[in-house]
Amino acid sequence: MTIDDVDELIISAMSKDAKQDAWEIWDFLKGNGIEITIEEIESRIARLESEKVITGYTISFDTKKTRRRVTRVVLVTFRTSQHLPKRLEGLKKYLADAPFVLFSGRTRGGYDWICVQSFPSEEMADEESDIYRNLFGDIIQSYEVYDFMPIKDPSFHSLAYTSKEFKKFLEEWVPPFLPR
């Protein structure tokens, strides 16, 4: 399935607030120069769901109004080994199944793997760190952990914003004396 520019705008709108109704999405689309009916919006959303482009709906909440969580960034480099590909499959499954992992993935550059995690307490974060190193220590060359104090709550909208939103942001923040 291919998604077009209208689908991307709908996803962008829903990434800000998945609970908004079709009229609000219609207004957002109109503001972006797209004229379609409410029925077409609802039909497109249903198609995006049935084709598993939209795989679910989630909430966002103000983390300042909930108990503080420990956010950790884990940076790993691997040892070269004939067993590395098979062991990486185990690592991928561990991190995919872990309820505390926000993001995790292979990188190019100074580190081989970066993982961002969230825990209810430092004790739990430290316990997981020990378990991780015990489970995968045979393939780890270096393991660095940093506690991270976010100033902005996580947002799926950062994965779905439009180029128009990007340009609008730059116009608001790039002073006239900086060349573009």
LUMVOVEX-712923 format. One record per residue: residue number from 0; residue in three letters; z, x, y of N, C-alpha, C in turn. Coordinates in nm, 3 decimals. Each point is the difference from the previous one (the first is absolute). Layout:
<pts>
+-----+---------+---------+---------+---------+---------+---------+---------+---------+---------+---------+
| num | residuo |     n.w |     n.u |     n.v |    ca.w |    ca.u |    ca.v |     c.w |     c.u |     c.v |
+-----+---------+---------+---------+---------+---------+---------+---------+---------+---------+---------+
| NUM |     ALA |       Z |       X |       Y |       Z |       X |       Y |       Z |       X |       Y |
...
+-----+---------+---------+---------+---------+---------+---------+---------+---------+---------+---------+
</pts>
This chain:
<pts>
+-----+---------+---------+---------+---------+---------+---------+---------+---------+---------+---------+
| num | residuo |     n.w |     n.u |     n.v |    ca.w |    ca.u |    ca.v |     c.w |     c.u |     c.v |
+-----+---------+---------+---------+---------+---------+---------+---------+---------+---------+---------+
|   0 |     MET |   0.000 |   0.084 |  -0.119 |   0.000 |  -0.084 |   0.119 |   0.000 |   0.088 |   0.124 |
|   1 |     THR |  -0.081 |  -0.038 |   0.095 |  -0.001 |   0.071 |   0.128 |   0.061 |  -0.092 |   0.106 |
|   2 |     ILE |   0.079 |   0.061 |   0.085 |   0.055 |  -0.078 |   0.110 |  -0.075 |   0.037 |   0.126 |
|   3 |     ASP |  -0.020 |  -0.099 |   0.085 |  -0.074 |   0.024 |   0.123 |   0.096 |   0.013 |   0.118 |
|   4 |     ASP |  -0.056 |   0.012 |   0.120 |   0.081 |   0.018 |   0.121 |   0.094 |  -0.118 |   0.024 |
|   5 |     VAL |  -0.044 |  -0.121 |  -0.031 |   0.085 |  -0.118 |   0.020 |   0.119 |   0.004 |  -0.095 |
|   6 |     ASP |  -0.027 |   0.036 |  -0.127 |   0.110 |   0.014 |  -0.097 |   0.101 |   0.104 |   0.048 |
|   7 |     GLU |  -0.050 |   0.112 |   0.051 |   0.090 |   0.105 |   0.049 |   0.085 |  -0.049 |   0.118 |
|   8 |     LEU |  -0.061 |  -0.081 |   0.088 |   0.077 |  -0.057 |   0.111 |   0.107 |  -0.096 |  -0.050 |
|   9 |     ILE |  -0.035 |  -0.080 |  -0.100 |   0.098 |  -0.093 |  -0.058 |   0.116 |   0.078 |  -0.062 |
|  10 |     ILE |  -0.031 |   0.105 |  -0.075 |   0.104 |   0.084 |  -0.061 |   0.085 |   0.065 |   0.109 |
|  11 |     SER |  -0.064 |   0.046 |   0.108 |   0.075 |   0.060 |   0.110 |   0.097 |  -0.101 |   0.061 |
|  12 |     ALA |  -0.047 |  -0.120 |   0.024 |   0.086 |  -0.104 |   0.057 |   0.116 |  -0.031 |  -0.094 |
|  13 |     MET |  -0.030 |  -0.014 |  -0.128 |   0.104 |  -0.035 |  -0.097 |   0.099 |   0.114 |  -0.022 |
|  14 |     SER |  -0.045 |   0.124 |   0.022 |   0.091 |   0.114 |  -0.019 |   0.109 |   0.002 |   0.106 |
|  15 |     LYS |  -0.026 |  -0.063 |   0.114 |   0.104 |  -0.011 |   0.104 |   0.099 |  -0.108 |  -0.035 |
|  16 |     ASP |  -0.051 |  -0.111 |  -0.057 |   0.085 |  -0.113 |  -0.036 |  -0.073 |  -0.084 |  -0.103 |
|  17 |     ALA |   0.034 |   0.018 |  -0.126 |  -0.069 |  -0.071 |  -0.109 |   0.034 |  -0.148 |  -0.001 |
|  18 |     LYS |   0.103 |  -0.039 |   0.073 |   0.043 |  -0.140 |   0.000 |  -0.072 |  -0.084 |   0.107 |
|  19 |     GLN |  -0.076 |   0.065 |   0.086 |  -0.067 |  -0.076 |   0.105 |  -0.101 |  -0.096 |  -0.060 |
|  20 |     ASP |  -0.027 |  -0.108 |   0.073 |  -0.094 |  -0.098 |  -0.054 |  -0.144 |   0.034 |   0.040 |
|  21 |     ALA |  -0.092 |  -0.074 |  -0.057 |  -0.143 |   0.027 |   0.021 |  -0.040 |  -0.013 |   0.147 |
|  22 |     TRP |   0.069 |  -0.084 |   0.075 |  -0.032 |  -0.014 |   0.143 |   0.030 |   0.129 |   0.076 |
|  23 |     GLU |   0.110 |   0.065 |  -0.034 |   0.033 |   0.127 |   0.066 |  -0.101 |   0.108 |  -0.036 |
|  24 |     ILE |  -0.044 |   0.000 |  -0.126 |  -0.102 |   0.096 |  -0.041 |  -0.132 |  -0.032 |   0.070 |
|  25 |     TRP |  -0.033 |  -0.127 |   0.012 |  -0.121 |  -0.044 |   0.071 |   0.003 |   0.050 |   0.144 |
|  26 |     ASP |   0.116 |  -0.011 |   0.065 |   0.015 |   0.047 |   0.138 |  -0.020 |   0.152 |   0.008 |
|  27 |     PHE |   0.055 |   0.073 |  -0.096 |  -0.016 |   0.145 |  -0.006 |  -0.149 |   0.037 |  -0.017 |
|  28 |     LEU |  -0.066 |  -0.070 |  -0.091 |  -0.143 |   0.026 |  -0.023 |  -0.082 |  -0.031 |   0.125 |
|  29 |     LYS |   0.031 |  -0.112 |   0.064 |  -0.072 |  -0.037 |   0.123 |   0.017 |   0.109 |   0.106 |
|  30 |     GLY |   0.121 |   0.056 |   0.011 |   0.026 |   0.108 |   0.095 |  -0.079 |   0.126 |  -0.033 |
|  31 |     ASN |  -0.048 |   0.008 |  -0.123 |  -0.082 |   0.113 |  -0.043 |  -0.148 |  -0.037 |  -0.009 |
|  32 |     GLY |  -0.036 |  -0.114 |   0.061 |  -0.140 |  -0.040 |   0.007 |  -0.055 |  -0.064 |  -0.125 |
|  33 |     ILE |   0.086 |  -0.047 |  -0.090 |  -0.044 |  -0.064 |  -0.124 |   0.026 |  -0.150 |   0.008 |
|  34 |     GLU |  -0.104 |  -0.078 |  -0.018 |   0.011 |  -0.147 |   0.003 |  -0.025 |  -0.055 |  -0.139 |
|  35 |     ILE |   0.107 |  -0.035 |  -0.071 |  -0.014 |  -0.067 |  -0.130 |   0.100 |  -0.115 |  -0.006 |
|  36 |     THR |  -0.018 |  -0.089 |  -0.096 |   0.086 |  -0.118 |  -0.011 |   0.130 |   0.035 |  -0.072 |
|  37 |     ILE |   0.096 |  -0.087 |   0.016 |   0.129 |   0.013 |  -0.070 |  -0.025 |  -0.003 |  -0.152 |
|  38 |     GLU |  -0.090 |  -0.089 |  -0.043 |  -0.031 |  -0.011 |  -0.143 |  -0.056 |   0.132 |  -0.054 |
|  39 |     GLU |  -0.086 |   0.067 |   0.078 |  -0.056 |   0.127 |  -0.046 |   0.109 |   0.108 |  -0.007 |
|  40 |     ILE |   0.093 |  -0.003 |   0.094 |   0.111 |   0.096 |  -0.004 |   0.081 |  -0.022 |  -0.128 |
|  41 |     GLU |   0.035 |  -0.126 |  -0.027 |   0.078 |  -0.030 |  -0.120 |  -0.077 |   0.037 |  -0.127 |
|  42 |     SER |  -0.130 |  -0.024 |   0.000 |  -0.084 |   0.035 |  -0.114 |  -0.005 |   0.151 |  -0.021 |
|  43 |     ARG |  -0.013 |   0.074 |   0.109 |  -0.003 |   0.146 |  -0.009 |   0.133 |   0.054 |  -0.052 |
|  44 |     ILE |   0.110 |  -0.054 |   0.047 |   0.132 |   0.044 |  -0.048 |   0.013 |  -0.028 |  -0.149 |
|  45 |     ALA |  -0.042 |  -0.119 |  -0.043 |   0.006 |  -0.034 |  -0.143 |  -0.086 |   0.097 |  -0.083 |
|  46 |     ARG |  -0.119 |   0.035 |   0.051 |  -0.088 |   0.094 |  -0.070 |   0.063 |   0.139 |  -0.006 |
|  47 |     LEU |   0.060 |   0.044 |   0.112 |   0.066 |   0.131 |   0.002 |   0.116 |   0.004 |  -0.099 |
|  48 |     GLU |   0.070 |  -0.113 |  -0.016 |   0.108 |  -0.007 |  -0.098 |  -0.055 |   0.001 |  -0.143 |
|  49 |     SER |  -0.104 |  -0.081 |  -0.025 |  -0.053 |  -0.009 |  -0.137 |  -0.067 |   0.130 |  -0.044 |
|  50 |     GLU |  -0.056 |   0.075 |   0.096 |  -0.063 |   0.128 |  -0.031 |   0.101 |   0.116 |   0.001 |
|  51 |     LYS |   0.129 |  -0.034 |   0.021 |   0.110 |   0.099 |   0.000 |  -0.013 |   0.105 |   0.110 |
|  52 |     VAL |  -0.066 |  -0.037 |   0.111 |   0.004 |   0.085 |   0.119 |   0.137 |  -0.020 |   0.064 |
|  53 |     ILE |   0.039 |  -0.126 |   0.014 |   0.138 |  -0.034 |   0.039 |   0.075 |  -0.021 |  -0.131 |
|  54 |     THR |   0.097 |   0.088 |  -0.027 |   0.069 |  -0.004 |  -0.130 |   0.136 |  -0.065 |   0.008 |
|  55 |     GLY |   0.046 |  -0.033 |   0.119 |   0.130 |  -0.063 |   0.013 |   0.041 |  -0.005 |   0.146 |
|  56 |     TYR |   0.112 |  -0.062 |   0.023 |   0.054 |  -0.012 |   0.134 |   0.141 |   0.056 |  -0.003 |
|  57 |     THR |   0.037 |   0.063 |   0.109 |   0.132 |   0.063 |   0.006 |   0.062 |  -0.029 |   0.136 |
|  58 |     ILE |   0.125 |   0.035 |   0.013 |   0.068 |  -0.020 |   0.127 |   0.016 |   0.134 |   0.070 |
|  59 |     SER |   0.021 |  -0.007 |   0.127 |   0.046 |   0.117 |   0.074 |   0.129 |  -0.045 |   0.068 |
|  60 |     PHE |   0.089 |   0.094 |   0.021 |   0.127 |  -0.035 |   0.060 |   0.044 |   0.113 |   0.090 |
|  61 |     ASP |   0.093 |  -0.033 |   0.088 |   0.052 |   0.097 |   0.095 |   0.106 |   0.084 |  -0.071 |
|  62 |     THR |  -0.032 |   0.125 |  -0.028 |   0.093 |   0.085 |  -0.074 |   0.127 |   0.032 |   0.080 |
|  63 |     LYS |  -0.005 |  -0.019 |   0.130 |   0.120 |   0.024 |   0.082 |   0.104 |  -0.110 |  -0.022 |
|  64 |     LYS |  -0.042 |  -0.114 |  -0.056 |   0.092 |  -0.111 |  -0.023 |   0.047 |  -0.006 |  -0.145 |
|  65 |     THR |  -0.042 |   0.096 |  -0.080 |   0.044 |   0.008 |  -0.139 |   0.073 |   0.132 |  -0.019 |
|  66 |     ARG |   0.059 |   0.016 |  -0.118 |   0.070 |   0.126 |  -0.026 |  -0.097 |   0.116 |   0.004 |
|  67 |     ARG |   0.047 |   0.111 |   0.055 |  -0.083 |   0.120 |   0.011 |  -0.037 |   0.050 |  -0.139 |
|  68 |     ARG |  -0.125 |   0.036 |  -0.015 |  -0.048 |   0.057 |  -0.125 |  -0.035 |   0.147 |   0.024 |
|  69 |     VAL |   0.010 |   0.077 |  -0.105 |  -0.037 |   0.140 |   0.007 |  -0.148 |   0.009 |  -0.034 |
|  70 |     THR |  -0.079 |   0.053 |   0.094 |  -0.142 |   0.020 |  -0.024 |  -0.021 |   0.148 |  -0.024 |
|  71 |     ARG |  -0.066 |   0.031 |  -0.111 |  -0.022 |   0.139 |  -0.037 |  -0.149 |   0.028 |  -0.011 |
|  72 |     VAL |  -0.037 |   0.119 |   0.044 |  -0.135 |   0.051 |  -0.017 |   0.011 |   0.117 |  -0.099 |
|  73 |     VAL |  -0.076 |  -0.009 |  -0.109 |   0.001 |   0.103 |  -0.103 |  -0.135 |   0.071 |   0.002 |
|  74 |     LEU |   0.004 |   0.133 |   0.011 |  -0.121 |   0.083 |   0.003 |   0.003 |   0.092 |  -0.121 |
|  75 |     VAL |  -0.106 |  -0.005 |  -0.081 |  -0.001 |   0.073 |  -0.127 |  -0.128 |   0.083 |  -0.011 |
|  76 |     THR |   0.013 |   0.120 |  -0.054 |  -0.115 |   0.077 |  -0.047 |   0.019 |   0.020 |  -0.150 |
|  77 |     PHE |  -0.111 |   0.002 |  -0.073 |   0.005 |   0.009 |  -0.145 |  -0.030 |   0.140 |  -0.049 |
|  78 |     ARG |   0.055 |   0.033 |  -0.116 |  -0.035 |   0.122 |  -0.073 |  -0.132 |  -0.025 |  -0.072 |
|  79 |     THR |  -0.080 |   0.102 |  -0.008 |  -0.122 |  -0.011 |  -0.080 |   0.040 |   0.004 |  -0.147 |
|  80 |     SER |  -0.050 |  -0.096 |  -0.076 |   0.036 |  -0.010 |  -0.140 |  -0.107 |  -0.080 |  -0.073 |
|  81 |     GLN |  -0.020 |   0.031 |  -0.128 |  -0.095 |  -0.078 |  -0.079 |   0.051 |  -0.142 |  -0.023 |
|  82 |     HIS |   0.131 |  -0.021 |   0.016 |   0.061 |  -0.131 |  -0.021 |   0.005 |  -0.084 |   0.129 |
|  83 |     LEU |  -0.040 |   0.060 |   0.111 |   0.013 |  -0.069 |   0.129 |  -0.071 |  -0.136 |   0.003 |
|  84 |     PRO |  -0.125 |  -0.013 |  -0.042 |  -0.065 |  -0.132 |   0.007 |   0.077 |  -0.110 |  -0.075 |
|  85 |     LYS |   0.048 |   0.032 |  -0.118 |   0.074 |  -0.100 |  -0.078 |   0.135 |  -0.032 |   0.066 |
|  86 |     ARG |   0.067 |   0.102 |   0.050 |   0.130 |  -0.021 |   0.065 |  -0.016 |  -0.079 |   0.130 |
|  87 |     LEU |  -0.113 |   0.022 |   0.070 |  -0.025 |  -0.077 |   0.123 |  -0.014 |  -0.149 |  -0.030 |
|  88 |     GLU |  -0.054 |  -0.034 |  -0.116 |  -0.009 |  -0.141 |  -0.038 |   0.139 |  -0.062 |  -0.009 |
|  89 |     GLY |   0.094 |   0.077 |  -0.060 |   0.138 |  -0.047 |  -0.007 |   0.064 |  -0.013 |   0.138 |
|  90 |     LEU |  -0.026 |   0.097 |   0.086 |   0.052 |  -0.004 |   0.137 |  -0.056 |  -0.122 |   0.075 |
|  91 |     LYS |  -0.129 |  -0.024 |  -0.013 |  -0.062 |  -0.115 |   0.067 |   0.063 |  -0.130 |  -0.047 |
|  92 |     LYS |   0.023 |  -0.014 |  -0.130 |   0.062 |  -0.122 |  -0.052 |   0.143 |  -0.015 |   0.051 |
|  93 |     TYR |   0.075 |   0.109 |  -0.002 |   0.138 |  -0.003 |   0.049 |   0.003 |  -0.049 |   0.145 |
|  94 |     LEU |  -0.084 |   0.058 |   0.086 |   0.000 |  -0.034 |   0.141 |  -0.059 |  -0.139 |   0.026 |
|  95 |     ALA |  -0.097 |  -0.043 |  -0.081 |  -0.058 |  -0.133 |   0.015 |   0.101 |  -0.108 |  -0.038 |
|  96 |     ASP |   0.082 |   0.028 |  -0.101 |   0.099 |  -0.098 |  -0.047 |   0.128 |  -0.001 |   0.083 |
|  97 |     ALA |   0.028 |   0.109 |   0.072 |   0.128 |   0.015 |   0.071 |   0.010 |  -0.099 |   0.116 |
|  98 |     PRO |   0.108 |  -0.080 |   0.004 |   0.015 |  -0.098 |   0.108 |   0.031 |   0.062 |   0.135 |
|  99 |     PHE |   0.038 |   0.126 |   0.002 |   0.040 |   0.066 |   0.125 |  -0.114 |   0.075 |   0.068 |
| 100 |     VAL |  -0.117 |   0.005 |  -0.059 |  -0.113 |   0.076 |   0.056 |  -0.081 |  -0.087 |   0.096 |
| 101 |     LEU |  -0.009 |   0.046 |   0.125 |  -0.082 |  -0.069 |   0.100 |  -0.146 |   0.044 |  -0.011 |
| 102 |     PHE |  -0.022 |   0.131 |  -0.004 |  -0.133 |   0.059 |  -0.014 |   0.013 |   0.124 |  -0.085 |
| 103 |     SER |  -0.105 |   0.030 |  -0.073 |  -0.002 |   0.121 |  -0.081 |  -0.144 |   0.034 |  -0.030 |
| 104 |     GLY |  -0.033 |   0.129 |   0.005 |  -0.136 |   0.035 |  -0.033 |  -0.029 |   0.148 |   0.003 |
| 105 |     ARG |  -0.112 |   0.035 |  -0.061 |  -0.051 |   0.137 |  -0.005 |  -0.053 |   0.038 |   0.137 |
| 106 |     THR |   0.015 |   0.124 |   0.038 |  -0.047 |   0.045 |   0.131 |  -0.085 |   0.125 |  -0.015 |
| 107 |     ARG |  -0.069 |   0.031 |   0.106 |  -0.074 |   0.126 |   0.011 |   0.063 |   0.076 |   0.114 |
| 108 |     GLY |   0.026 |   0.126 |  -0.021 |   0.064 |   0.080 |   0.104 |   0.114 |   0.080 |  -0.058 |
| 109 |     GLY |   0.106 |   0.015 |   0.076 |   0.112 |   0.083 |  -0.040 |   0.084 |  -0.057 |  -0.113 |
| 110 |     TYR |  -0.001 |  -0.132 |  -0.017 |   0.077 |  -0.066 |  -0.105 |  -0.095 |  -0.073 |  -0.092 |
| 111 |     ASP |   0.042 |  -0.018 |  -0.125 |  -0.082 |  -0.072 |  -0.098 |   0.032 |  -0.148 |  -0.004 |
| 112 |     TRP |   0.126 |  -0.036 |   0.035 |   0.043 |  -0.139 |  -0.012 |   0.099 |  -0.031 |   0.111 |
| 113 |     ILE |  -0.014 |  -0.118 |   0.058 |   0.096 |  -0.048 |   0.100 |   0.046 |  -0.138 |  -0.042 |
| 114 |     CYS |   0.129 |  -0.023 |   0.013 |   0.057 |  -0.128 |  -0.037 |   0.100 |  -0.042 |   0.108 |
| 115 |     VAL |  -0.005 |  -0.126 |   0.041 |   0.097 |  -0.055 |   0.095 |   0.081 |  -0.105 |  -0.075 |
| 116 |     GLN |   0.133 |   0.015 |   0.006 |   0.090 |  -0.083 |  -0.079 |   0.108 |  -0.062 |   0.089 |
| 117 |     SER |   0.058 |  -0.110 |  -0.047 |   0.107 |  -0.066 |   0.074 |   0.112 |  -0.038 |  -0.097 |
| 118 |     PHE |   0.123 |   0.032 |   0.038 |   0.116 |  -0.026 |  -0.086 |   0.112 |  -0.067 |   0.081 |
| 119 |     PRO |   0.082 |  -0.080 |  -0.067 |   0.115 |  -0.063 |   0.069 |   0.109 |   0.100 |   0.039 |
| 120 |     SER |   0.006 |   0.117 |  -0.066 |   0.105 |   0.097 |   0.031 |  -0.048 |   0.141 |  -0.028 |
| 121 |     GLU |   0.069 |   0.096 |   0.061 |  -0.030 |   0.141 |  -0.026 |   0.029 |   0.037 |  -0.145 |
| 122 |     GLU |   0.104 |  -0.061 |  -0.057 |   0.035 |   0.030 |  -0.138 |  -0.114 |  -0.038 |  -0.094 |
| 123 |     MET |  -0.058 |  -0.116 |   0.021 |  -0.112 |  -0.043 |  -0.084 |  -0.121 |   0.091 |   0.022 |
| 124 |     ALA |  -0.025 |   0.038 |   0.124 |  -0.112 |   0.089 |   0.031 |   0.020 |   0.136 |  -0.069 |
| 125 |     ASP |   0.122 |   0.053 |   0.006 |   0.028 |   0.129 |  -0.063 |  -0.011 |  -0.010 |  -0.153 |
| 126 |     GLU |   0.049 |  -0.111 |  -0.055 |  -0.010 |  -0.020 |  -0.145 |  -0.146 |  -0.004 |  -0.045 |
| 127 |     GLU |  -0.083 |  -0.071 |   0.073 |  -0.142 |  -0.009 |  -0.037 |  -0.065 |   0.136 |   0.013 |
| 128 |     SER |   0.035 |   0.076 |   0.104 |  -0.056 |   0.133 |   0.020 |   0.032 |   0.091 |  -0.120 |
| 129 |     ASP |   0.122 |  -0.007 |  -0.051 |   0.038 |   0.078 |  -0.118 |  -0.079 |  -0.044 |  -0.123 |
| 130 |     ILE |  -0.014 |  -0.130 |  -0.018 |  -0.076 |  -0.052 |  -0.115 |  -0.146 |   0.041 |   0.009 |
| 131 |     TYR |  -0.059 |  -0.011 |   0.117 |  -0.140 |   0.037 |   0.022 |  -0.023 |   0.146 |  -0.038 |
| 132 |     ARG |   0.087 |   0.088 |   0.049 |  -0.016 |   0.143 |  -0.029 |   0.023 |   0.031 |  -0.148 |
| 133 |     ASN |   0.089 |  -0.075 |  -0.064 |   0.020 |   0.019 |  -0.145 |  -0.120 |  -0.050 |  -0.080 |
| 134 |     LEU |  -0.056 |  -0.113 |   0.040 |  -0.114 |  -0.057 |  -0.073 |  -0.128 |   0.083 |   0.017 |
| 135 |     PHE |  -0.021 |   0.052 |   0.122 |  -0.128 |   0.064 |   0.030 |   0.013 |   0.147 |   0.042 |
| 136 |     GLY |   0.115 |   0.057 |  -0.022 |   0.024 |   0.139 |   0.039 |  -0.095 |   0.100 |  -0.063 |
| 137 |     ASP |  -0.052 |  -0.032 |  -0.118 |  -0.091 |   0.094 |  -0.068 |  -0.134 |   0.016 |   0.074 |
| 138 |     ILE |  -0.036 |  -0.096 |   0.085 |  -0.127 |   0.011 |   0.073 |   0.021 |   0.026 |   0.150 |
| 139 |     ILE |   0.125 |   0.002 |   0.043 |   0.030 |   0.018 |   0.142 |   0.014 |   0.148 |   0.034 |
| 140 |     GLN |  -0.076 |   0.043 |   0.098 |   0.016 |   0.137 |   0.052 |   0.095 |  -0.001 |   0.118 |
| 141 |     SER |  -0.022 |  -0.094 |   0.094 |   0.094 |  -0.014 |   0.112 |   0.026 |  -0.148 |   0.023 |
| 142 |     TYR |   0.124 |  -0.028 |   0.043 |   0.046 |  -0.138 |   0.019 |   0.081 |  -0.001 |   0.129 |
| 143 |     GLU |  -0.050 |  -0.072 |   0.101 |   0.072 |  -0.010 |   0.127 |   0.029 |  -0.147 |   0.029 |
| 144 |     VAL |   0.120 |  -0.027 |   0.048 |   0.042 |  -0.136 |   0.031 |   0.053 |  -0.004 |   0.142 |
| 145 |     TYR |  -0.045 |  -0.099 |   0.075 |   0.045 |  -0.017 |   0.138 |   0.043 |  -0.144 |   0.020 |
| 146 |     ASP |   0.118 |  -0.019 |   0.058 |   0.038 |  -0.134 |   0.043 |  -0.076 |  -0.029 |   0.128 |
| 147 |     PHE |  -0.050 |  -0.120 |   0.010 |  -0.091 |  -0.041 |   0.107 |   0.063 |  -0.116 |   0.074 |
| 148 |     MET |   0.006 |   0.010 |   0.133 |   0.056 |  -0.107 |   0.083 |  -0.115 |  -0.069 |   0.074 |
| 149 |     PRO |  -0.055 |  -0.107 |  -0.058 |  -0.115 |  -0.065 |   0.065 |   0.039 |  -0.066 |   0.132 |
| 150 |     ILE |  -0.090 |   0.007 |   0.096 |   0.020 |  -0.070 |   0.126 |  -0.082 |  -0.129 |   0.004 |
| 151 |     LYS |  -0.083 |  -0.019 |  -0.100 |  -0.082 |  -0.121 |  -0.012 |   0.010 |  -0.048 |  -0.145 |
| 152 |     ASP |   0.019 |  -0.129 |  -0.017 |   0.005 |  -0.057 |  -0.134 |  -0.137 |   0.009 |  -0.066 |
| 153 |     PRO |  -0.003 |   0.009 |  -0.134 |  -0.129 |   0.003 |  -0.070 |  -0.082 |  -0.125 |   0.031 |
| 154 |     SER |  -0.130 |   0.017 |   0.009 |  -0.088 |  -0.112 |   0.032 |  -0.130 |   0.012 |  -0.079 |
| 155 |     PHE |  -0.034 |  -0.105 |  -0.072 |  -0.128 |  -0.001 |  -0.070 |  -0.115 |  -0.017 |   0.098 |
| 156 |     HIS |   0.030 |  -0.042 |   0.122 |  -0.106 |  -0.013 |   0.099 |  -0.064 |   0.135 |   0.029 |
| 157 |     SER |   0.076 |   0.108 |  -0.017 |  -0.057 |   0.133 |   0.024 |  -0.110 |   0.032 |  -0.100 |
| 158 |     LEU |  -0.009 |  -0.074 |  -0.109 |  -0.106 |   0.019 |  -0.098 |  -0.118 |  -0.095 |   0.023 |
| 159 |     ALA |   0.013 |  -0.091 |   0.097 |  -0.103 |  -0.104 |   0.015 |  -0.037 |  -0.030 |   0.144 |
| 160 |     TYR |   0.035 |   0.085 |   0.096 |  -0.036 |  -0.029 |   0.139 |  -0.151 |   0.017 |   0.020 |
| 161 |     THR |  -0.048 |  -0.060 |   0.107 |  -0.145 |   0.004 |   0.027 |  -0.032 |   0.112 |   0.100 |
| 162 |     SER |  -0.128 |   0.036 |   0.008 |  -0.040 |   0.101 |   0.098 |   0.021 |  -0.051 |   0.142 |
| 163 |     LYS |  -0.011 |  -0.132 |   0.020 |   0.025 |  -0.056 |   0.133 |   0.147 |   0.020 |   0.039 |
| 164 |     GLU |   0.091 |  -0.021 |  -0.095 |   0.143 |   0.022 |   0.027 |   0.027 |   0.148 |   0.029 |
| 165 |     PHE |  -0.068 |   0.089 |  -0.072 |   0.014 |   0.143 |   0.023 |  -0.047 |   0.036 |   0.140 |
| 166 |     LYS |  -0.115 |  -0.048 |   0.040 |  -0.054 |   0.032 |   0.132 |   0.088 |  -0.058 |   0.111 |
| 167 |     LYS |   0.052 |  -0.120 |  -0.022 |   0.089 |  -0.062 |   0.099 |   0.126 |   0.085 |   0.016 |
| 168 |     PHE |   0.055 |   0.048 |  -0.110 |   0.118 |   0.086 |   0.004 |  -0.030 |   0.126 |   0.081 |
| 169 |     LEU |  -0.113 |   0.063 |  -0.029 |  -0.034 |   0.123 |   0.073 |  -0.017 |  -0.026 |   0.150 |
| 170 |     GLU |  -0.062 |  -0.112 |   0.035 |  -0.019 |  -0.032 |   0.142 |   0.133 |  -0.016 |   0.072 |
| 171 |     GLU |   0.100 |  -0.053 |  -0.072 |   0.132 |  -0.018 |   0.060 |   0.077 |   0.131 |   0.012 |
| 172 |     TRP |  -0.025 |   0.096 |  -0.092 |   0.081 |   0.121 |  -0.005 |  -0.068 |   0.127 |   0.047 |
| 173 |     VAL |  -0.130 |   0.005 |   0.000 |  -0.067 |   0.122 |   0.043 |  -0.018 |  -0.008 |   0.151 |
| 174 |     PRO |   0.070 |   0.086 |   0.073 |  -0.013 |  -0.003 |   0.146 |  -0.144 |   0.034 |   0.044 |
| 175 |     PRO |  -0.037 |  -0.047 |   0.116 |  -0.136 |   0.022 |   0.048 |  -0.036 |   0.148 |   0.016 |
| 176 |     PHE |   0.098 |   0.087 |   0.016 |  -0.031 |   0.141 |   0.021 |  -0.026 |   0.078 |  -0.131 |
| 177 |     LEU |   0.021 |  -0.063 |  -0.116 |  -0.030 |   0.067 |  -0.127 |  -0.142 |  -0.039 |  -0.044 |
| 178 |     PRO |  -0.083 |   0.100 |  -0.030 |  -0.135 |  -0.034 |  -0.045 |   0.002 |  -0.060 |  -0.142 |
| 179 |     ARG |  -0.096 |  -0.088 |  -0.026 |  -0.010 |  -0.058 |  -0.134 |  -0.124 |   0.046 |  -0.067 |
+-----+---------+---------+---------+---------+---------+---------+---------+---------+---------+---------+
</pts>
